[in-house]
C-alpha cells in the first residue's frame, strides 16, 4: 500500500472515531465574520484594547497549518478572504471539545468561535471557545502544497491549486474582475449585452476548424460556435445599433501556451462607426482595465517591459513587414517569387502556394508579430485574407482592418464591416474555390444583408490572452479554471 493510501485509511478511521463523538458533516455552524474582516477591523488595535473586547466571533474555513504544544494548539484557518490564526486550549474549549483535534488533519474544514486577542508577537488570533469539524479531508494535501509546484496537478486538479495557492486565487479573482469591468465599460458606452447561439448549422464567422456534433431529434449535423460574428451582425441589421457578447467559442485546433480549443472573447459592434473608432475604444478599455486591477501604466509581462503610458502605436501591414524583415522592401513586397525564396531561406512554411497575400501573412506571423512588444495596432490588411472587412475607398486590395499586438501576441482584431451583400457573396465564393482555410458560405447572412446593413464597425478581443497579460501569466492554462487536458489513461 502506498504512503498516500495509508494516510487515506488513517483519515477514514479518524472519521469513524469522529462519528462516535459528534455529528459528522454538520451544517448548523454559522459564521458571522470573515478572516479579512477581522484583520481589517482589529489588526491596528493595541493588545490592551482587545483584552476589553467581549465580542464573540465565528469563523469557518480550511486548516492548512496545525502546531500542537501540549495542552494548547495554534492553527491557521484559511477562507476565501484570507487567513486568521486560531488558538485552542483545554481550558478554553473544554477537554472533550479539545480532543477533537486528535481527529483533525491539515486540510479539514472547521468552524471556530471565540474572542479576539493578540499574541506576544503581535499576531491577531482567535481564542477559540467552540470548535467543530465541518468536513473531513480524507485525502492528504500534496507534500509541497505551499505554492503547488507540480504543473500537471495544478491544471488537472485546479481545486488543489486554489486551495493552497494565494497567488493562483488572485489570478482568477483578477480574471473575474476584468470580465466584470469589460461588461461595465461597454454598458456605460450604451452597448446592449446579447446572447447568440452556440450551436450553428454553418461553421462561419471565422476561418477555423469547427467541432462537429449531431442533433438527434432534428437528425442534423451542427457545429460548435467558431465566432458569434455573423449573428451579431444580424442584430445590427435588425436595428440594434450597439451590441456586445462575452462569449465562449470553440476551435478544433492545436493546444499551446496561447491556444485552448474552448476560449472566451468579447465581440462588439457599433453601427455608423469605423475601424478608427474601434482602435480608440479598445485603447481606452485596456487602460481602464489596468486601473481596475491596480496596474501601473508601465509594468513587466514575463521578460518584457511594457509601456501603456503613451498612445498605442499604429503601423500598416506592409510597412510592418518592411520594418522588421531584412531584405523585404516596398519594391519586392509584392513579388511572390522573391517572398517565396525569402520564406525558404527563413524556414517559413507557405500555407498556400502561389498566393501573394497569404505568403505575406505567413511572413508577418512568423517574423513580425514577435517584434510587436508595446501595444501596436497593425492596420490595413490585404483584402484577400480579410473576407468580412470593408475595402479602402482608394485601394480595393486593402481593407479597413487592424489587429492589436502586445508582447508579441494578438489581443484584438477588428474592422469596418463589409456591408455590400454582392461583394460579400463574391468573397465567400472565392474562398470556397481557392482558400484551404475557407469560411463557409452563409446564404441566410447574405439574405439578411440584402435588407440593408448600416455602415458598421466590429471587433473581437481575446479575454484569456488579455487576462494572461494583465496577470503576468505565462500560459493560457494559468488563467483557465479547468483547461482541457488529455486523460492520464
N, C-alpha and C positions, 0 to 999 in steps of 0.2 A: 504494500500500500504506500502511495506517495505521501510525502510530508503534508502536502495540501489536503489530501483526502483524510489523513489522520486528524488534522485540525478541524475539518468539517465534522467528523464523527464526534470529536470532543465538544464542539459547539452545539451539536444536536443533543448531546447528553445534558449540557447546561440548560438547554431549552426545556428538556423533560423535567429537570430538577426545578426550574423556574415555575413550571406548571403546577407543582405541588405546593408552592409558596404563595402564588398570586395569580391573577388572571393574565394570560398571555395575549398579546396583541390587543391591548385595551384601546379604546378611542374616547375616553372620558376626560383625559387630562387636557386642559385648555391653557394655552399661553396668553399672557397679557402684554408682552413686550418682546421685541427682537434684541439680539445682541448689539446691533448697531445703535438702536435707540437707547439702550442702557449706556453705552460708551459715550454717545453724544450728550447724554443728559448728565452723567456723573463723572466723566473722566477728569474734568478740570477741577473737581471739588477736592478739598483737603480731607485727610483721613478723619480728623476730629469732627468735621461737619457730617460725614457719612455715618459716624457712630450714633448720631442723634436721629438718623432717618429710620423710621419704623415701617416704611412701606415694604410690602412683600411682593416679589416679582416672580412670575412663572415663565420659564423659557423651555424651548424644545429644540432638538437638533441631533446631530450625529457626533458621537465621541471619537475624536481622532488621536488623542493622547490621554494616557492614564498613568499617574505616578503615585503608587501606594507607598505610604510611610507609616507602618504600624497601624495605629488606630485612626489615622487620617489619610485622606487621598486628595490629590489635585488632579483635575482633568480639564481638557479643553473641549467645549461644546461649539460645534460649527452649525450655523444655519445659513439661509440664503443671503443674509445681510453681512455676515462676518463671523466672528468668534468671541466667546466670553469664557473666562476661567471659572471653574467650579471648585469649591472647597467642601469636602464631605468629611464628617467625623461621627464616631459613635455617639458622642454627646449631642451632636446637632440633629441627627436623623433618628436616633434610637438604634439599638443593637440589631433588631430584626430587619429594619429597612437598610441599614448599612451592610448587612450580609448579602444584599442583592448584588453588591459589587463582585462577589465571588462568581456570579453568573454573568458578569458584564465583560465584554470584549471590545477592543478597538473596532469601530465600525457600527456598533449598536446605536439605535436611535432611542433617545431617552427624554424624559421630562423632569425638570428640576424646579423646585420652588424655594425661595428664601430671601434674605435681606442682603443688601449690597454693602461691601466694605473694600478697603484697600490693604494689600499685604505689606510687609516690611519693605519690599522693593518697589512699592507704589503701584502694583498692578491691580486694576479693578477686578473684583472677584465676587461671585455669588456664594454666600454662606448657606449651604443647602440644608433645609429642614425637611423637605419631602423629595423623594427620589423614586422614579418608576421607569422600568424598561418598556418602551412602547413597541419596539420591533427589534428582533434579534437578527444580527448579521451572521448568517450561517456559514458564509464563505469569508476567509481572511482576505484583507486587502493585500495587494501586491507588496512585496518587501520594500521596494523603494517608492512607496506611494506619495512621499513628499515631492511633488513635481514628477509625475509619471513620465519616465524616460523612454519606455518601450512604445515606439510609434504605432506598431501593429495593435497593441492593446488600446492605445488612445483612440484610434479610429474605429476598431471593431466594438469596443466596449466604452462608448463615449460616457456612459453613466459613471464609470470609474474615474475617468479623466475629470469630469465635472465635480465629482465627489471630493476629490483631493487637491485639485489644482485651482488656486485662486486666479492665476493668470488666464487659464482657459475659460473660466466663468466670465472673466472680464471681457474677453474677446467676444463671447456670444451675447453678453449684455450690451456691448457696443454695437454689435450687429443689429440687435433688436431696436436700439435707439436710432441707428442710422436709417433703418427702414421706416420707422415712425416719423423721423424728421423729413424724409423724402416725401412721404404721404402728406404731411402737414405743409411742406413747401408748395406742392402743386395745388393743394386745396386753397391755400392763401393766394395763389395766382389764378383762381377761378377755373381750375380744371375739375372735371367730374370723374370720380373713380368708377370704372365699369368692370364687368366680367364678361369674358367671351369664351367660347367652347374650347375644351382641352382635347376633345376627340374630333378630328376633321375627316371629311370624306375625300379631301385632296391635300396632299402634303405640299403646302405652299407657305409663302411669306418669307422664305429664305432658301438659300441653296445649301441643303444639308441632307444627310441620310436619316430617314424617319424610323421610329419604332412602329411596327405594324401590329394591329390587334384585330379581333373579329367580334362583331356584334351578333350574338346568337339569334335573337328574335328577328332582326332585320336580315339576317344571313348576308352580311356585307362586310367588306374589309374597311377598317378605319385606321387612321394614323394619329399617334400622339402628337400634340402640337409642337411644331418646329419654332413657330413665332406667331404672335397674335396679330401681326401687322394688317393682313387683308380684312379681318373682321373689324378692327378699329377704324380702318378707312371707310368701311361700310357705314359705321356710325357717323363719321364726318359727312358722308353723302346724305345720311338721313336727317342731318340738321344739328347734331351736337357739335359745337364749334371747338371745344377744348375737352379732350378726354385723355385719361391715362389708365394703365393697368399694371399693377405689380403682379407679375405672372410667373408661373412655373412652366418651363418649356423643356423639350426633350430632343436630343440629337444622338443618333445611334453611331457615335464616332469614338475616337480614342480617349484614353484616360491619361492625364498628365498633371503637373503641378498647377496648371491653369485651366484644365478642362475636366468637367464632370458631365456625364450624359444627361443628368437631371440638374437644371440650374435655375436661378432666379434672376429676372431682369425687370426693368420698368421700361415700357414703351409709352410714349406720349405724342399727341398730335394736336396741332392748332391750325384752324382754318385761317386763311388770309395772312399767313406768315411765311417766311422763307428760311433757308439754312443759316443765314446770318443771325436771325433771331434765336435759332436753336443753340448756336455756339455761345451766345451771350447768356442765355438762361442756364445752360449746363455749367458754365464757369461760375455763375452766381450760386447755383445749387451746391457745387463742390466746396466752394469757400464757406458757404453756410454750414455744411456738414463738418468741416474742420472745427468750427466754433462749438458745435453741438457736443462733440466728444473731447473738448478742451485740447485740441491740437494747435500748435503754433503754425503760422503760415510758412515756416521753414522747418522741415523735420527729416529724419532719416527713415528710409524704407530699405531694409536689408543693407546692401552696401552702397546705396545711392543716397545722396543728399539732395532733397527736393525743395524747390522754391516756388511757393504759391503766392508770394507777395506781389508779383507783377502780373500784368495781363498775360493770358496764355498765348504762347507763340502760334503763329499761323504760317503755313508754307504749303504751296500746292504740290500735288502728287509728283509731277515731272521734275520740279525743282528739287524735291527731297531726294530723288534718285540721283540726280546730277551732283547734289551736295555731298552725299555720303558714299557714293560708289565711284572709286577712281576709274578713270578711262571713259566713263559714260558722261556725255555732254549733250548740249542742245542739238548738235549736228547728227549724232548717231543714236539718240534715244528712241527714234522711230525706225531704226534699221534692224529688222528682225534677225538677219543673218549675223550681224555684229552682236546683238544681245544673246543669241543662241550660243555663240562662241564664248561670250563672257560667262554664261551660265556653266558651260562645260569646264572652263578654267577655274571657276569658283565653287564647283561641286554643288550647283543648284539644279535640282531636277525640274524639268519643264513639264507643267501639268497638261498642256495641250499643244502639240506640235503645230507650227505654222500660225500660231495665234500671237500677234504682236502684243496685244493688250494683256493677255493672260501671262505672257512672259515678263512684261513689265511688272505685273503684280507679283509674280514669283520672286523677282529680284527685290522688290520692295519688302516683301515679307521676310526674306532671308537676311538682307544686308542693310536695310534702312531702319526697320522697327526697333532693333536693338539699340540704336543711337538716339532714340527719342525718349530722353530721360525726364526732363522737366515737362510740364503739361504742354502738349503741342497738338494743335488741330492741323491735320493734313487734309487739304481741300482739293476739289475739282478732279475727281477720279475719272478714268475713261468710261464712256457710255457702255462699252461692251461688257464691263464687269459690274454694271450697276443697273440691273433691269427694271427697277422700280423708281428710278430717280429722274428728275426733270433735267433736260439738256440746257446748257447755257444758250442764251439767245444768239450770241455771236460766235459760237463754236459748238456745233452739234456732236462733235466727237467727245465732248467733256460734259459732265453733269454737275449740278449744284449739290454736291455731296461732301461730307467730311467724316473723318474718324478721329477720335481723341486718343492720344497715346500718352501714357505716364509710366515711367520706369520700364520702358521698352515693351509695354503691353497695351493692347487695345482695350479701352474702357468704354467708349461710346461710339455709336455710328448713327448718322442722321443725314437727312437731305430734304430739299424741296421736292415734294412728291410729284410724280408724273400724273397728270390729271387728264391727259388726252387718251381716250379709250382706244382709238385706232392705233396710235403709237404703242400703247401698252400691249395690245393684242399682237402686233407685229413683233415686239421684243420677246413675248412668250413663245411665239412660233420659231423665231430664230434660235432661241435657247434649246428648244426641243430638237432642232435639226443639227446644231453644231456643238453644243456645250455638254460635256460629260457631267458637270455639276449643275444640271438644269433645275430650274424651278418649274413645277408643273403648271400647266395651263388651267387657270381657274375661270371657266366660262361665266359663272354667276357673278364673279367680281367684275368682269368686263361689262356684263349687263348692268350692274349697279352703276358703274362709271358712266354708262351711256345716258343715265338720267341726269348727269351733271355733277361733277365733283369740284368744289371750290378750290382755288389755289390753297395749298396746304403744306405745312412743314411737319415732319415727324422724326423721332429719334428713339433709339434704344440704348439703355445703359446697363452693363453687366453688374448687377449688385454684388455678386460673390467676389468678383475681382476688385470692385471698389472697396468692399469690406477688407479684403486682403491688404490693400494699400493702406487703408486708414488704421489698421490694427497691427501693421508690421508683421503680417503672417506670410510665411514662405510658400505655402501650398494652399490650394483651394480647399483641400481636405481639412485644413486647420480651421476653416470658417463655416463648414457644413456640420450640423449636428451629427448626421449619420451619412457619411459619404459611401458611395457604392463600393463594396468590397467583394472580391471573389470568395465564395465559401471555402473554408480551410480544407474540407474533404471533397 
